Amino acid sequence: MEQQECLSPVTAREVYQVLRDIALQTKTMHRIDNQPWADSHTGPVVVEVDGWGITLIIDCDTLSYCAACTTPDGRIGSLKTWPRFGTDPVSFLSQWEHDQLERLLRVL
């Protein structure tokens, strides 16, 4: 019987780094869901960047938090693996990074 490798969950800091790179425009994200951004958009936005799948939650046209992500190597991160308040990857963004990421999401 083959032993399955146990993958560690993605840390919020790892996801933050990807979001930061998007905000700095050193990485490019692509929208993989089909919902258009509309006025007062609320709900999930699913993006892909360099093999990462990231689900961001928008609340009343504002980037609120990261609900989940999957890395290219199959590791998974979610609100369940980031249990403490304030450890969501979006909460690590500076105000400028947050605003820039929102702007980039709107033009997708």
N, C-alpha and C positions, 0 to 999 in steps of 0.2 A: 504494500500500500504506500502510495506517495504522500509524503508529508506536505501539507499546504503551508505556504509562507504566510505568516501573520503580518499584515501591513499596519503600520502605525497611522493614526488619523492625521490629517493635515492640520497644522497649527494655524491659528488666526494670524500670526505674524507672517507665515508663508503666503497666505492669501493677500494680506495687506501689501506685501512686496509686489505682487502681480498687479494689484489695483493701483499702486503708486507708479509703477512702470507705465501703466496705461495713461494715467494722468499726466505723466511727464512726456508722453508720446514716444517712448522708446519701444513700446509694444503696441500692437494694433489689435483691437477687439472686433469681433464680428458677431452680429446678432444672430442667434440660432432659433429664436421663436419668431412667430409671424405677427405678433401684435404690434400695430403702429403706436408710436408715442402720441398721445392725444392730450388736449388740455385737461388738466386735473387727472392725469394718468395715475392710477393706483393699481398695484399688483406686481407680479414678478416680471423681470426682464432677464432672459437667459442669454449669456454671451459666451463666446469661445475666444481664447487667446493662447496661442502656442500649445494647443492640446489640453488646456485647462477649460473645464466647463464651470461657469460661475453663475449662480442664480442670485440676482440682486432684487431687493424689494423696494418699490417706489410707493410712497404714500403721499397723495395729493401733490404730485409733480416734484417731489423731493426724494432724493436718495436716502433711504432709511437704514437699511442693513443688508448684510449678506446672509442669505438663508442656507446656502449649501454650495459645495464645490467638489469637483473631481479633478485629480491631477492626471497628467499623461500616463503615469505608472499605475493608475487605478486606486490610489488612496483617496479617501473621502473625508470631508470635513463638513460640519453642520452645526446648527445651534446646540445640538446635543453634545458635540465634542468641544464646544466653546462655552462651558456652563456658567462661568462667572459673569456677572453684569459688567459691561464695559469691555469685554474681550472680543466682541464682534469685529471682524477685520475692518469694516467701514469706520468704526469708532477710532481707529488708529490714524486715519487720514487727517492731515492738516486741513484747515478751512480752505486754503487754496486748492489742495489736491481734491477735496470733496467737491468744490464748485466746478473744477475742471472736469472731473469724472461725470458729473451731472450734465455738463454741456456736451461732452462727447457722446453720452448716451442719447441725448435728444436728437442728434444728427444721424444716428444709425438708421 
